[in-house]
Amino acid sequence: MTTTATFSVTGMTCEHCVAAVRDEVAAVGGVRRVEVELATGTLTVDSDGPVDRTAIAAAVDEAGYALSTA
């Protein structure tokens, strides 16, 4: 069963930012698809099961950005 979760990412300013976030999040175990929208700062993740927010936050942090707390 595929689960979809949407997050807000702060700090992205260009397509390089988008690629960095996408690549780091795609490497998280169980993630099947990642979509990052620069204009809205939206990160959408499809995964094999419930999305581990902590793992996603760590991947976004590794890329140099942060999940919004709001």
C-alpha positions in Angstrom: 0.0 0.0 0.0 1.4 3.4 -1.0 1.2 6.2 1.4 1.5 9.9 0.4 2.7 12.7 2.7 3.2 16.4 2.0 5.7 18.6 3.8 6.8 22.3 3.6 10.5 22.9 3.1 12.1 26.2 3.9 15.2 27.8 2.4 15.0 26.6 -1.2 15.7 29.3 -3.8 16.6 27.5 -7.1 16.4 24.3 -9.1 19.7 23.1 -7.5 18.0 23.2 -4.1 15.1 21.2 -5.5 17.4 18.5 -6.9 19.4 18.3 -3.6 16.2 17.8 -1.6 14.8 15.3 -4.1 18.0 13.2 -4.2 18.4 13.1 -0.4 14.7 12.2 0.3 14.7 9.6 -2.5 17.5 7.8 -0.7 15.3 7.3 2.4 14.2 3.6 2.8 10.8 2.9 1.5 10.4 6.1 -0.5 9.0 5.3 -4.0 8.5 8.8 -5.4 9.6 12.4 -4.5 8.2 15.6 -5.9 9.5 19.0 -4.9 7.8 22.2 -5.9 10.1 25.2 -5.7 7.3 27.9 -6.0 5.3 26.6 -3.1 8.1 24.9 -1.1 6.2 21.7 -1.1 7.7 18.2 -0.8 5.4 15.3 -1.6 6.6 11.8 -0.8 5.1 8.5 -1.8 6.3 5.5 0.3 5.7 1.8 0.8 4.1 2.5 4.2 3.7 5.3 6.8 6.2 8.1 6.1 8.8 8.5 8.9 8.8 12.3 9.4 12.1 12.1 11.3 13.9 10.4 8.5 12.4 12.8 5.9 13.5 15.8 8.1 17.0 14.3 8.4 17.3 13.9 4.7 16.1 17.5 4.0 18.5 18.7 6.7 21.3 16.8 4.9 20.5 18.6 1.7 20.9 21.9 3.6 17.2 22.9 4.2 14.6 22.3 6.8 11.0 21.1 7.1 8.7 23.9 8.2 7.3 23.5 11.7 4.0 25.0 10.7 
